[in-house]
């Protein structure tokens, strides 16, 4: 049976967020405790080796627990509430999106700007029905309504360009990736959208996304366990990182991003993946969003910019259901369960297992960090994420 660890009883000083009991946060303790059974059952069934759950209400942490193990190959290591995870595509939200929203706020870019204004040679969609070109905009990249292919063939591009090849990858996206539909009319989740946003940010700021996000987002919020490229930038975090998939040599990835496009083609500095973080730091990010861009006297966005980020663009087909950088009610939004606010809940998942759910109406965040791809890349988190979200939302005292 997996081991359930108590919540951090003595977090470091100063604490990023205050801790309260569930009842102080307006949550029914008995109902909320059912998450323990759900997560432990998933561990027992070997869906995941372990997990960390944080429940945030407004600007306070109401529940922070670790379950099971952070590592089972080659050795077994018990999970702690401070374990650092590869966030996979949750990086799109906490790294790329928050950084790009700052550029929008500072009027360095515009939501309706054409991507080709920043990426020379970036091809439009060719509308053969009316024999016209339709440009792709920054809004459509952020809301996954650009029509760009979901991913790239890493093996093919590696053979063609070598590794890493960030400039060649961007040129491939600009000139060769398919434009599958008229921008703004449909939804296709695409890592290429966020690699393109990364390159726009780098063109505008003159620095790498990983460096910009570290200074302007992570450090600005006082986060101590969040970064890109921990194997290079934060060797002090390596011991606390949960590994992902075991490789042919018998060793799992640890401290290097699991996503092949981000790791092999973009060298770990990538718009689609690459952030490593823990539950406490992500709780700070969630609180900042729920509190209008500021928490504990640290502001990363104006409240108006947060509101923009949390709104499904009116220029998109409403069926798309994506806000800017976050999901709200698209076909990919099952992780938010059925009891959170149906049209006012941000959410996102990552391939390796993590998820964030932020119910804006109830000022409730559910951060579930797990690494279902350790030791092997099998299993699904879909049911567990929804179950945990429903348990937590169902524990609200209304």
Secondary structure, 3 states (H helix, E strand, C coil): CCCEECCCCCCCCCCCCEECCCHHHCECHHHHCHHHHHHHHHHHCCCCCEEEEEEEECCEEEEEEEEEEEECCCCCEECCCCCEEECHHHHHHHHHHHHHHHHHHCCCCCCCCEHHHCCCCCCCEEECCCCEEECCEHHHHHCCCCCECCCCCHHHHHHHHCCCCHHHHHHHHHHCCCECCCCCCCCCCCHHHHHHHHHHHHHHHCCCHHHHHHHHHHCCCCCCCCEECHHHHCHHHHHHECCCCECCCCCECCCCCCCHHHHHHCCCCCCCCCEEECHHHHHHHHHHHHCCCEECCEECCCHHHHHHHCCCCCCCCHHHCECCCCECCCCCCHHHCCCCCCCCEEEEECCCCCEEEEECCCCEEEEEEECCCCCCCCCCCHHHHHHHHHHHHHCECC
